[in-house]
Amino acid sequence: MLTCALAGCKHNSDADAIAKVNGHAITRSDLDHYYKEQTAGVPQQLSDEDASTLRLNILETLIDQEIMLQRAEKLGLLATDDEVDSKLNELKSPYSEKEFSDRLKDHGITEAEFKQEWRRKLTVEKVLNKEVTSKINISDAEITAYYNEHQADFNLVEAQYHIALIAVTSVPSTQVTNLKHDKAQNDQDARKKIDMLQKQLDNGEDFAGLAMSYSELPDSASNGGDIGFVSEQSLRQSACFLGTPAPNSTPISCGEYPAVFDAIAKLKPGQYTSPLPMLEANSHHPVGYAIFKLLQKTPKGQKELSDPRVQQLLRQKLRDRKEQLLRTAFMIVARNQAKIENFYAQELLNKFQK
């Protein structure tokens, strides 16, 4: 089956099946492969419960991907060689061949496996774009209705800063959400990485593209580092604009708050700061670095619906919200329509209920 080739399946025997989607096996060796990839470089071995939880989550992702790959095959939306090669060249462009090869080795994967992984991702995205994103339309009436219901939100009592950031943390983690699967593991790596990113920015590289490829804050990396509008008071006093930390993660603040605000306040739209330290919220020990970009500054006062910036903001807000909802709903319906057998979940029940 072509989807097995897309998924990079080692083999597809029922004896090795850990799950099935419409009769097509996802093998234990597939699960082991992705587990090893995600835990490569982890300094200490996971407990049985944590390892089983991670394996179960990985398997659920593989099941969802297999559903989408089968749908893509029926719709004729499989990623082409040209699309995959173009993405691979984009991801390799910041590195020399040796640097890129070394990074793949650090994650325990070959270039062929990395290429197959991106073939799957591009294929899934093509399905979601066709079946969900392309069908979303935000009407002027929806924008007007939302503005009228939330008009007070547009009466700004203080200036608002629209900010994007690229963050690099020195805290080791197996959960990497940027496009390059790139994660600094210590302060030396983090400093080297943020300096590299600043050089690329100084050489004219796109801020949003670098954020998606390298930033280590999951809430903002996928948005090109965009964290939205932050009030002046929040910018001076709070680290909440850095995004919601992952469960059990170290709370992070962004350097000394006055230093961050002072650096951003000096910027004109389109400009970015030099790297600023990120500190652990309680001890203020260094845990990484961030570069901030000012996208827009909005002065205080009532913002009218006639303002094109308000309309653009609302259209994008409503579109993003609807897209997230419909993508989730689409995936649930797709799962309902598929015949899914998760043998590993049953194994866990048998193992831990003894």
N, C-alpha and C positions, 0 to 999 in steps of 0.2 A: 504493500500500500504506500502511496506517495507520502502520506502524512508521516509515516515512520521514517522515511528518508529526511523529511523536513526536521523531525525531532531529533535526528541523529541516533536512532535506536541501535543498540548493539545487536540485539536479536529480539525475537518476538514470540518465543515459545510460551505456551500456556503454563508450563511448569515453572517458569520464571516470572509469571505475571504477578504484579503487586496490586494492579487495578486494571479494569477494562472500561473502555468507552465505546458503546455500540459494537461490542465484540472485539475491539482492537486493544491489544494488551499494552500496558505501560509496565515495563519490566523492573525487577528489583535492581538490576544493574544500572538502569537509567536513574533510579532514585539514588543509588549509592554514588553515582557520578556527580549529580548535582549537589548532594550533601557534602561530598569532599570539596567541591568547588567553593561552596559557601563557607566552609569552616577552614579553608586554607589560611594559614598564618595565625589562627587563634592560639594564644599562648597556653591555654589550659584546656584539658578535655572536658566536654560537657557531661553533666550527669545523665543517667539513663532517661530520666523524665524530660530534661531539656532537649536531649538528642532526639527523643521520640517525637516531641512537640515540633521541632524543626523539620524532621522528616515528614510528618503529617502535613505541615504547612506547604512544604515543597511539593508533595504529591498532589495536594489540592490545586496548586498552581499548574502542575503538569496536566491534570485532568481538564482544567479550564482551557489551557492552551490546545489540548487535543481536540476538544469540542470545536474551538474556533478554527483549527487547521482543517478538520473535516468539512466544516461549513465553507471555508475558503476554497477548498478543492471543488465543491459543488458549484460555487459561484464564479469560478475561474479567477480568483483573486490571489493566487499564490504569488509571493514575492519573486520577481524575476532575477536572473543572475546580474543584470545591469544595476538593478536597485540595490542588491546586496553588496556588489562590488563598490558602488558609489558610497554607501554607508561605511563600509570597511575602510575605504581610502580617507573618508572624513575623520574617522576615529583614529587612524594611524598618523594623520598629518602632523600633529604636534611632536611626534617622536621620531627618532632614528629607528632603523630596522632592529637594531640590537636592543634599544630601550623598550620598544614595543614587545619584542620577543621575551625580554626579561619580565615584563609585567604579566604577560600571559603565564609564564612559568610560576610566578609568585601565586597566581590563582589556580595553578594546577590544571590548566587547559591548553590545548593546542590551538593553532590559528584556525584549523579546519573546524574544530568544535566551536570556537568563538564565532566563526562565520555562520555555522548552522544555527547558533543561538539567535543571531541577529536576523537570519532568514525567518525564523519563527516569529520574532517580535514584529518585524515589518509586515508579515502576513496577517497577524492578528490585528494590527493597527489598520490595515487596509479593509478588513471586514468591518471593524467598528466605525471607521470613517464612512463607509458606504451605507451600512445599516442604521447608524445612529447620527453621527455628526452632520452628514450632508443633508439630513432631513430636519434639522433644527432651524426654526425661524423665529426670531423675536420681533414682534410687531410693535409699531409706534404706540398702539393702545396699551400694550403690556408695560412699556416704559413709562407712559403717563400714569397708569394706575399705580405702579410701584412708587413713583415719585410722590404722588398725592398721599399715599399711605405712610410714607417715610420722609415727609418734607422736613420735619424737624432735624433729621439726620444731616441735612444739607445746610443747616444754619450753623456754621462753624464758629465756635467761641474762641478758637485759637488756630493758628496756622497748621496746615497739614503737609507732611512731607511724603511724597510717593517715592519709595526706596526699593532698590534691588541690592542684593548682596551675594558675594561669593565667600563661603565659609569653609575653612579647613580645620578640623579638630585633630588633636594629637592623641585622643582617646581611642584605643583599639576597638574595632567593632567588625562583626561579620555581616551586618546589614548595610549594604552599599546601594544607594538608589540612583546615583548619577549614571549617565549614559556610558561612561568608560569603566564603570565598576572600579573606580579609583579611590583608595582610602589611605590616608596617612596613618601610620601606626605609632608614631612617637613625635616628640617636639622637633627633632632634627628633620624628619620627613616633612612635617607640617610647614616648617619655616622654608625649606627648600621648595616645596610645592607652591606656597603662596607667593614666593619671590618669582617663580617661573610664570605664574599666572599674571602677576603685575607686569612682567616684561612683555608678555603676549598682548596685554591691554595697551601698553605703551607703544607697541608695534602696530596697533590698529585692529587687533582681533575683536570680534563682537563679544560684548559683555554677556549677553543672554546665552549665547552659544557656549561660552566657557563655563557659565554657571550650570547649565544643563549637563555639561560633560564632566565637570570636576567638583562642583560644590557638594558639601557633605551634610547639608541640612535637608532632610527629606521633604519637609513641608514646602520648600521654595525652589529646590533644584529643578523640578520638572516644569516650573513656570519661568525658567530663565533667571532665577534668583529674585523674581518680583515678590515682595512681601506686602504690597499694597500701600495704603496711606497710613501714616503714623502721626499722631498728634505731637505737638511740640512737647507737651508735658510728658507723654510716654517716652519720647525720645530722650528726654533729660533724665527720667527717673526709673524707667522700667526696661526689663529685658524681654518682655512678652512679645515684642515684634520679631524676635528671632525664630518664632515658630514653636509649636508644641513639641516638647521633648518626648522621645520614645519611652515606653514603660521601663522603669528601673534604670534609666539613664541618668547621667550627672547633670543637674541643673546648670545651665550656662548663662552667664551675663556677658556683655560685650565691652570688656575693658572698663575703665573708669568712665562712668556715664557722661560727665562733662566733656571728656576728651572726645567721645563719640559725637555728641551733639555739636561741639565746637567745630569738629572736622566736617560734618555734614552741612552745618549752617553756612560755611564758607563757600560751598559748592554752587555752581550754576547748573541748571538742568543739562544733563548729558555728561557732567564731570564725575569723577570718582576719587575716593580717598586713597591714600597709601595704606598698606596693611596695618590693621589695628588689632591689639591683643584681645582675645576672648578669655575670660576668667571664670573659674568655678564660682558659683554664686555665693557660697558661704565662706570658703577659705580665701577666695580671690587668687588661687594658684592658677598659673597660665594653663589653658587647655586648648589653645589654638589661635587662629588669626582670621580676620575678615576684611574684605574690601567692600566698601559701600558705594553705590552709585545713586545720585539724585536724578530721578526721572522727571519730577515735577514738584513744584511748591505751590500750594493753594493758600492764598491769604484768608484770614477769618472773614465771616460775614455770610449772608444768605446766598446760596448758589441757586440760580434759577434754572428751570427745565430748558429754557431757550439756549442756555450755554451748551455749545457743541461738546465740551469736555464732559459735562454732566450726562448728556445723552450717550456718549461713547462709553463712559464708565458704567452706566446702567445696562446698556446693551450687552457689554462683555460680562458683567456680573450675572445677569439673568441667563445668558447663554451658557456660561460655565456651570451655573447651578443646575440648569436643565440637562446639560450634557452629562454631568456626573450622575444625576438621577437616572437618566435613560440608559446610560451604559451599564449601570448596576442592574436595572430592570431587565435589560436585554440579556445579560449574562445569566440571570436567574431563570428567565424563560428558556434560554438555550440549554441550561442544565436540566430543566424539567422535561424538555423534549428528548434528551439523550438518555440512553440506558447506561447508568454508571454503577460499576461494582468496585467497591473499595475494600480489597482483601486485607490491606495493611491495617485499616481501622479496626477490623475484626480481630486481627492478631493482637493489637494493643489491648483490646478489651479482655481477650483471653489471658494475656500476660499479666495485666495489672489487677485483674479481679480474682486471681487464684488465692 
